[in-house]
Amino acid sequence: MAWVTEWWKTASKASSVWRLTRLYTGLLLAVVAVLLVVLYQLSIGQMSRQQVLQMDSLIAQQKQLSEQLSGNEFIEQFQIQSSSSRQYILTYQYKTSEQSQLVGRLSVIPKNLSFCPKLTRFAIWLDRYDEIRLISGCAQPLADGLLIVAIDDEYLYELKAQFISASVIALLLALLLGLITGFIFSMKVLKRINSFNQTALKVESGQLSARVEVSRNNDEYDHMALHINTMLSQLEHSFETIAGITDAIAHDLRTPLSHLRQQIESEIHNKLKQNLPTEQLENMLVKLDEILFTFSAMLELTRLQQQKEQTSQYFKMIELQQVITDAIDLVEPLAEEKQQTVQLIHSETTMINGDATLLFRAVYNLLENASKYAGEKAHIEIRLTETGFIISDNGPGISDEEKEKVFQRLYRIEKSRQVSGFGLGLTLVKAIIQLHNGQIQLLDNNPGLSVHIKF
């Protein structure tokens, strides 16, 4: 019984569906219990009340006769009535000059017999059944003696026991019915709710093309699914429009900017021949390269987000440790300039299905960010796990309210603006990780930042 109660409490906390199941089962048990009480009152209860009324009427009748008749006349009529009564067991105790006398069917007055209307159960031998029976009776004082009235109600007690057994079975069946109905109901409802949750998770991971499945039931869940799908379609269209405009601008501007870059390079070359200063032109060239890099990164980001199925066709099994090792070799010169240490910790080989070049770029971007923002003499650690890897540092970290914002295009934290960058590094990393059906999460390292990648 204890484990059932514990399961009921645990299940009721698991979901709103199970809480509704508990409420439904409780109401069902309450209805069945009320019906059983009403049925009891209309059957066994009515029989018990009728029996009590009949005993009260019989006692009143005998009391009135004892007052109207003389002692001998009352005893004579009592003998006739007690011997002829089949339902009630009547006995009259009176005193003579010598001793107490008993008239009726009882030869001995039971001990601790209560006074009417309270009944006492006791056992006697009944010739009618040729056995010992349990009967209920009480004593009523009369003017000249003591009246004992009893009734054989053992059949009524048996009927009560049978009714109680049947009631327990009915309540257990109602409980079982409630739980089965709740289980079936929860499976159907939770299946629909889980479809909403799965779609929400896909959209959250960047799959704006995900839609909620609509069934043929045409119920309120289908109506909700249609509204959500319409909203997602409009949202996807808005994102595509914004991305399309941004990419169109980047694509259209990249060609004239490339021509401008060629002209600046040509002008620098001419001035070098004439031994003229070129610092201003070189600075312009650096700024122009930054703009071109930003446009290229934005176009590549769009390509990664829109061509997931086409890109994933060229995936193959690669060793993640080798990709991370190559990225560490490339970032170590940057770390040495800031006297930083980069450590790789691995316990076993981790193989994943993906593109080695894209994964290398994602790992390198994360390591480069860690080296940029962790500060002088920082410690950067890369730990391989069974499902991915973790990159952590002991730098200043990122506040909780900005942990999701840093994945937005061109978003930069205010305190990082003095460091060179374009606000696209983590956006590209997230797109690459999602392209490989992975998840990226930023957590506190206390101090510093911990980037968890799970495929």
C-alpha positions as semicolon CSV with decimal commas, in nm:
position;residue;x (nm);y (nm);z (nm)
1;M;0,000;0,000;0,000
2;A;0,288;0,236;0,076
3;W;0,440;0,210;-0,272
4;V;0,100;0,275;-0,431
5;T;0,063;0,593;-0,226
6;E;0,416;0,705;-0,315
7;W;0,356;0,633;-0,684
8;W;0,029;0,829;-0,671
9;K;0,204;1,134;-0,521
10;T;0,491;1,112;-0,769
11;A;0,262;1,065;-1,067
12;S;0,040;1,353;-0,961
13;K;0,342;1,586;-0,965
14;A;0,465;1,461;-1,299
15;S;0,218;1,650;-1,519
16;S;-0,111;1,835;-1,522
17;V;-0,269;1,532;-1,693
18;W;-0,193;1,312;-1,395
19;R;-0,327;1,577;-1,160
20;L;-0,649;1,575;-1,362
21;T;-0,645;1,194;-1,344
22;R;-0,624;1,209;-0,966
23;L;-0,908;1,462;-0,955
24;Y;-1,121;1,253;-1,191
25;T;-1,053;0,933;-0,994
26;G;-1,130;1,109;-0,666
27;L;-1,460;1,242;-0,802
28;L;-1,547;0,898;-0,938
29;L;-1,477;0,737;-0,601
30;A;-1,680;1,008;-0,427
31;V;-1,978;0,949;-0,658
32;V;-1,959;0,572;-0,611
33;A;-1,928;0,616;-0,233
34;V;-2,234;0,845;-0,223
35;L;-2,434;0,598;-0,432
36;L;-2,334;0,314;-0,198
37;V;-2,436;0,517;0,107
38;V;-2,773;0,600;-0,050
39;L;-2,824;0,238;-0,150
40;Y;-2,736;0,127;0,202
41;Q;-2,980;0,373;0,357
42;L;-3,256;0,266;0,121
43;S;-3,203;-0,105;0,185
44;I;-3,023;-0,224;0,496
45;G;-3,061;0,108;0,675
46;Q;-3,435;0,110;0,611
47;M;-3,462;-0,248;0,740
48;S;-3,269;-0,153;1,056
49;R;-3,485;0,152;1,117
50;Q;-3,803;-0,050;1,057
51;Q;-3,682;-0,309;1,304
52;V;-3,616;-0,045;1,568
53;L;-3,960;0,109;1,515
54;Q;-4,127;-0,229;1,549
55;M;-3,937;-0,300;1,872
56;D;-4,032;0,042;2,009
57;S;-4,395;-0,022;1,917
58;L;-4,388;-0,366;2,082
59;I;-4,231;-0,225;2,401
60;A;-4,492;0,052;2,411
61;Q;-4,768;-0,204;2,363
62;Q;-4,642;-0,424;2,648
63;K;-4,594;-0,122;2,873
64;Q;-4,953;-0,014;2,812
65;L;-5,088;-0,367;2,876
66;S;-4,894;-0,390;3,201
67;E;-5,064;-0,072;3,317
68;Q;-5,416;-0,179;3,209
69;L;-5,415;-0,547;3,316
70;S;-5,359;-0,704;3,651
71;G;-5,042;-0,894;3,716
72;N;-5,184;-1,240;3,642
73;E;-5,376;-1,119;3,335
74;F;-5,064;-0,955;3,195
75;I;-4,858;-1,270;3,251
76;E;-5,123;-1,487;3,082
77;Q;-5,140;-1,270;2,771
78;F;-4,759;-1,237;2,768
79;Q;-4,719;-1,615;2,770
80;I;-4,949;-1,644;2,469
81;Q;-4,777;-1,362;2,281
82;S;-4,420;-1,477;2,353
83;S;-4,492;-1,831;2,238
84;S;-4,669;-1,718;1,921
85;S;-4,418;-1,450;1,816
86;R;-4,173;-1,584;1,558
87;Q;-3,985;-1,262;1,485
88;Y;-3,929;-1,135;1,838
89;I;-3,797;-1,318;2,144
90;L;-3,996;-1,195;2,445
91;T;-3,923;-1,258;2,811
92;Y;-4,075;-1,106;3,124
93;Q;-3,907;-1,114;3,464
94;Y;-4,118;-1,048;3,772
95;K;-4,086;-1,108;4,143
96;T;-4,303;-1,323;4,364
97;S;-4,295;-1,360;4,737
98;E;-4,045;-1,641;4,702
99;Q;-3,814;-1,548;4,408
100;S;-3,783;-1,398;4,062
101;Q;-3,973;-1,572;3,784
102;L;-3,915;-1,570;3,408
103;V;-4,189;-1,594;3,149
104;G;-4,101;-1,630;2,781
105;R;-3,839;-1,791;2,564
106;L;-3,528;-1,699;2,763
107;S;-3,432;-1,916;3,056
108;V;-3,155;-1,683;3,172
109;I;-3,124;-1,306;3,158
110;P;-2,793;-1,215;2,980
111;K;-2,539;-1,026;3,184
112;N;-2,467;-0,660;3,103
113;L;-2,791;-0,632;2,910
114;S;-2,846;-0,265;2,824
115;F;-3,170;-0,076;2,863
116;C;-3,377;0,019;2,561
117;P;-3,334;0,172;2,309
118;K;-2,966;0,068;2,317
119;L;-2,926;-0,289;2,193
120;T;-2,689;-0,558;2,319
121;R;-2,584;-0,863;2,117
122;F;-2,575;-1,199;2,293
123;A;-2,589;-1,566;2,200
124;I;-2,874;-1,810;2,278
125;W;-2,993;-2,149;2,161
126;L;-3,287;-2,126;1,922
127;D;-3,495;-2,436;1,860
128;R;-3,618;-2,288;1,537
129;Y;-3,271;-2,309;1,383
130;D;-3,147;-2,587;1,610
131;E;-2,828;-2,388;1,673
132;I;-2,677;-2,108;1,873
133;R;-2,761;-1,770;1,723
134;L;-2,651;-1,414;1,790
135;I;-2,945;-1,189;1,868
136;S;-2,985;-0,824;1,967
137;G;-3,201;-0,716;2,257
138;C;-3,259;-0,473;2,539
139;A;-3,438;-0,451;2,874
140;Q;-3,735;-0,223;2,950
141;P;-3,849;-0,176;3,313
142;L;-4,223;-0,217;3,367
143;A;-4,440;-0,146;3,671
144;D;-4,407;-0,494;3,822
145;G;-4,107;-0,639;3,642
146;L;-3,855;-0,625;3,359
147;L;-3,939;-0,677;2,994
148;I;-3,669;-0,825;2,767
149;V;-3,722;-0,781;2,394
150;A;-3,480;-0,938;2,144
151;I;-3,476;-1,011;1,773
152;D;-3,285;-1,257;1,561
153;D;-3,101;-1,017;1,329
154;E;-2,809;-1,236;1,232
155;Y;-2,930;-1,234;0,872
156;L;-2,917;-0,853;0,882
157;Y;-2,555;-0,857;1,002
158;E;-2,468;-1,106;0,727
159;L;-2,637;-0,878;0,477
160;K;-2,435;-0,583;0,610
161;A;-2,111;-0,781;0,577
162;Q;-2,198;-0,876;0,220
163;F;-2,286;-0,517;0,140
164;I;-1,954;-0,395;0,284
165;S;-1,763;-0,653;0,078
166;A;-1,952;-0,554;-0,234
167;S;-1,888;-0,186;-0,159
168;V;-1,513;-0,243;-0,123
169;I;-1,510;-0,430;-0,455
170;A;-1,710;-0,151;-0,619
171;L;-1,470;0,116;-0,487
172;L;-1,168;-0,084;-0,606
173;L;-1,324;-0,124;-0,950
174;A;-1,400;0,249;-0,958
175;L;-1,038;0,323;-0,861
176;L;-0,910;0,087;-1,130
177;L;-1,146;0,236;-1,387
178;G;-1,034;0,587;-1,295
179;L;-0,665;0,498;-1,324
180;I;-0,709;0,314;-1,654
181;T;-0,918;0,596;-1,797
182;G;-0,667;0,851;-1,670
183;F;-0,377;0,652;-1,818
184;I;-0,543;0,627;-2,161
185;F;-0,642;0,992;-2,144
186;S;-0,293;1,097;-2,039
187;M;-0,130;0,896;-2,317
188;K;-0,346;1,061;-2,580
189;V;-0,319;1,412;-2,439
190;L;0,052;1,385;-2,359
191;K;0,118;1,259;-2,709
192;R;-0,040;1,574;-2,850
193;I;0,136;1,798;-2,598
194;N;0,470;1,631;-2,670
195;S;0,426;1,706;-3,039
196;F;0,394;2,075;-2,948
197;N;0,703;2,052;-2,726
198;Q;0,906;1,874;-2,994
199;T;0,816;2,141;-3,247
200;A;0,904;2,416;-2,998
201;L;1,244;2,254;-2,936
202;K;1,312;2,233;-3,310
203;V;1,221;2,599;-3,358
204;E;1,433;2,690;-3,058
205;S;1,729;2,510;-3,214
206;G;1,687;2,716;-3,531
207;Q;1,467;2,488;-3,747
208;L;1,206;2,748;-3,839
209;S;1,055;2,509;-4,093
210;A;0,929;2,277;-3,817
211;R;0,550;2,250;-3,787
212;V;0,307;2,094;-3,540
213;E;0,136;1,780;-3,669
214;V;-0,238;1,825;-3,731
215;S;-0,462;1,520;-3,688
216;R;-0,801;1,446;-3,844
217;N;-0,989;1,486;-3,515
218;N;-1,043;1,859;-3,575
219;D;-1,043;1,918;-3,200
220;E;-0,911;2,210;-2,997
221;Y;-0,556;2,076;-3,020
222;D;-0,579;2,079;-3,399
223;H;-0,713;2,435;-3,391
224;M;-0,421;2,535;-3,169
225;A;-0,178;2,353;-3,400
226;L;-0,315;2,540;-3,703
227;H;-0,272;2,875;-3,527
228;I;0,081;2,786;-3,418
229;N;0,174;2,666;-3,767
230;T;0,038;2,990;-3,915
231;M;0,242;3,189;-3,665
232;L;0,555;2,986;-3,743
233;S;0,502;3,035;-4,116
234;Q;0,478;3,410;-4,070
235;L;0,781;3,405;-3,843
236;E;0,982;3,200;-4,091
237;H;0,879;3,433;-4,372
238;S;0,985;3,737;-4,167
239;F;1,324;3,584;-4,089
240;E;1,375;3,484;-4,450
241;T;1,282;3,833;-4,562
242;I;1,522;3,996;-4,317
243;A;1,800;3,749;-4,396
244;G;1,733;3,788;-4,767
245;I;1,757;4,164;-4,749
246;T;2,074;4,145;-4,542
247;D;2,232;3,889;-4,771
248;A;2,126;4,082;-5,080
249;I;2,289;4,396;-4,944
250;A;2,602;4,201;-4,851
251;H;2,614;4,031;-5,190
252;D;2,551;4,348;-5,389
253;L;2,803;4,553;-5,194
254;R;3,075;4,291;-5,197
255;T;3,148;4,335;-5,570
256;P;3,197;4,717;-5,569
257;L;3,388;4,692;-5,242
258;S;3,617;4,433;-5,400
259;H;3,677;4,671;-5,691
260;L;3,744;4,949;-5,443
261;R;3,994;4,725;-5,265
262;Q;4,176;4,660;-5,593
263;Q;4,194;5,033;-5,660
264;I;4,336;5,099;-5,312
265;E;4,594;4,825;-5,358
266;S;4,689;4,972;-5,694
267;E;4,720;5,317;-5,542
268;I;4,938;5,179;-5,261
269;H;5,160;5,008;-5,520
270;N;5,198;5,334;-5,719
271;K;5,286;5,537;-5,407
272;L;5,542;5,279;-5,302
273;K;5,712;5,326;-5,639
274;Q;5,718;5,701;-5,580
275;N;5,836;5,659;-5,217
276;L;5,524;5,835;-5,091
277;P;5,354;5,754;-4,754
278;T;5,085;5,484;-4,770
279;E;4,973;5,456;-4,404
280;Q;4,634;5,616;-4,463
281;L;4,560;5,391;-4,758
282;E;4,673;5,083;-4,566
283;N;4,440;5,173;-4,279
284;M;4,158;5,211;-4,529
285;L;4,247;4,870;-4,672
286;V;4,230;4,710;-4,326
287;K;3,886;4,860;-4,258
288;L;3,768;4,751;-4,602
289;D;3,890;4,395;-4,538
290;E;3,689;4,391;-4,214
291;I;3,375;4,492;-4,401
292;L;3,433;4,229;-4,670
293;F;3,497;3,966;-4,403
294;T;3,171;4,058;-4,231
295;F;2,974;4,030;-4,556
296;S;3,135;3,693;-4,636
297;A;3,060;3,561;-4,289
298;M;2,696;3,668;-4,314
299;L;2,655;3,497;-4,650
300;E;2,820;3,182;-4,519
301;L;2,595;3,186;-4,212
302;T;2,286;3,203;-4,433
303;R;2,419;2,917;-4,644
304;L;2,471;2,701;-4,337
305;Q;2,122;2,777;-4,203
306;Q;1,941;2,717;-4,532
307;Q;2,131;2,423;-4,680
308;K;2,141;2,183;-4,389
309;E;2,012;1,879;-4,580
310;Q;2,243;1,935;-4,877
311;T;2,550;1,989;-4,657
312;S;2,482;1,688;-4,433
313;Q;2,495;1,457;-4,735
314;Y;2,874;1,496;-4,742
315;F;2,928;1,414;-4,373
316;K;3,161;1,131;-4,276
317;M;3,293;0,982;-3,953
318;I;3,573;1,195;-3,809
319;E;3,779;1,182;-3,491
320;L;3,688;1,483;-3,277
321;Q;4,016;1,473;-3,084
322;Q;4,218;1,532;-3,400
323;V;4,002;1,830;-3,500
324;I;4,047;1,986;-3,156
325;T;4,422;1,919;-3,159
326;D;4,458;2,098;-3,494
327;A;4,259;2,394;-3,362
328;I;4,479;2,412;-3,050
329;D;4,795;2,415;-3,265
330;L;4,658;2,714;-3,456
331;V;4,546;2,913;-3,150
332;E;4,857;2,850;-2,938
333;P;5,058;3,143;-3,085
334;L;4,777;3,380;-2,981
335;A;4,770;3,225;-2,634
336;E;5,148;3,249;-2,593
337;E;5,139;3,623;-2,663
338;K;4,911;3,661;-2,358
339;Q;5,099;3,399;-2,153
340;Q;4,793;3,173;-2,156
341;T;4,792;2,795;-2,118
342;V;4,576;2,567;-2,334
343;Q;4,520;2,213;-2,205
344;L;4,340;1,922;-2,370
345;I;4,192;1,654;-2,145
346;H;4,055;1,335;-2,302
347;S;3,985;0,987;-2,172
348;E;3,865;0,814;-2,486
349;T;3,826;0,867;-2,860
350;T;3,506;1,046;-2,965
351;M;3,381;0,984;-3,320
352;I;3,106;1,189;-3,480
353;N;2,948;1,213;-3,823
354;G;3,021;1,555;-3,971
355;D;3,234;1,793;-4,171
356;A;3,589;1,821;-4,035
357;T;3,648;2,167;-4,186
358;L;3,334;2,318;-4,036
359;L;3,394;2,157;-3,697
360;F;3,754;2,282;-3,701
361;R;3,626;2,634;-3,764
362;A;3,376;2,608;-3,478
363;V;3,638;2,482;-3,231
364;Y;3,890;2,742;-3,343
365;N;3,636;3,026;-3,305
366;L;3,558;2,912;-2,950
367;L;3,926;2,886;-2,858
368;E;3,999;3,222;-3,019
369;N;3,716;3,385;-2,822
370;A;3,844;3,228;-2,501
371;S;4,194;3,361;-2,571
372;K;4,062;3,709;-2,661
373;Y;3,840;3,767;-2,362
374;A;3,987;3,550;-2,082
375;G;4,269;3,795;-2,016
376;E;4,641;3,769;-1,952
377;K;4,779;3,445;-1,802
378;A;4,441;3,275;-1,829
379;H;4,397;2,897;-1,833
380;I;4,192;2,745;-2,115
381;E;4,085;2,383;-2,087
382;I;3,926;2,156;-2,350
383;R;3,769;1,839;-2,214
384;L;3,644;1,565;-2,445
385;T;3,325;1,388;-2,336
386;E;3,136;1,086;-2,467
387;T;2,895;1,310;-2,658
388;G;3,105;1,618;-2,741
389;F;3,345;1,853;-2,567
390;I;3,365;2,137;-2,312
391;I;3,579;2,451;-2,345
392;S;3,625;2,646;-2,023
393;D;3,837;2,938;-1,906
394;N;3,891;3,137;-1,586
395;G;3,828;3,480;-1,738
396;P;3,552;3,733;-1,658
397;G;3,277;3,521;-1,815
398;I;2,940;3,638;-1,953
399;S;2,638;3,754;-1,755
400;D;2,325;3,534;-1,757
401;E;2,112;3,791;-1,945
402;E;2,363;3,799;-2,231
403;K;2,430;3,425;-2,266
404;E;2,164;3,391;-2,538
405;K;2,210;3,734;-2,695
406;V;2,570;3,658;-2,796
407;F;2,440;3,407;-3,052
408;Q;2,257;3,683;-3,241
409;R;2,406;3,825;-3,559
410;L;2,641;4,122;-3,507
411;Y;2,571;4,133;-3,132
412;R;2,869;4,230;-2,915
413;I;2,892;4,270;-2,539
414;E;2,966;4,628;-2,441
415;K;3,283;4,542;-2,248
416;S;3,422;4,348;-2,545
417;R;3,399;4,633;-2,797
418;Q;3,758;4,738;-2,733
419;V;3,865;4,396;-2,868
420;S;3,859;4,345;-3,245
421;G;3,569;4,139;-3,373
422;F;3,247;4,145;-3,576
423;G;2,987;3,975;-3,356
424;L;2,950;3,676;-3,588
425;G;3,185;3,420;-3,433
426;L;2,942;3,255;-3,190
427;T;2,659;3,285;-3,443
428;L;2,863;3,081;-3,690
429;V;2,961;2,834;-3,418
430;K;2,596;2,776;-3,325
431;A;2,499;2,731;-3,692
432;I;2,777;2,474;-3,740
433;I;2,685;2,285;-3,423
434;Q;2,316;2,279;-3,519
435;L;2,416;2,163;-3,868
436;H;2,565;1,858;-3,693
437;N;2,245;1,804;-3,485
438;G;2,423;1,931;-3,176
439;Q;2,350;2,174;-2,894
440;I;2,563;2,454;-2,752
441;Q;2,517;2,592;-2,401
442;L;2,702;2,867;-2,214
443;L;2,745;2,810;-1,839
444;D;2,935;2,977;-1,557
445;N;3,275;2,831;-1,474
446;N;3,311;3,027;-1,146
447;P;3,514;3,212;-1,250
448;G;3,502;3,229;-1,627
449;L;3,289;3,075;-1,898
450;S;3,221;2,711;-1,981
451;V;3,098;2,624;-2,331
452;H;2,927;2,282;-2,349
453;I;2,893;2,117;-2,690
454;K;2,679;1,804;-2,710
455;F;2,613;1,608;-3,031
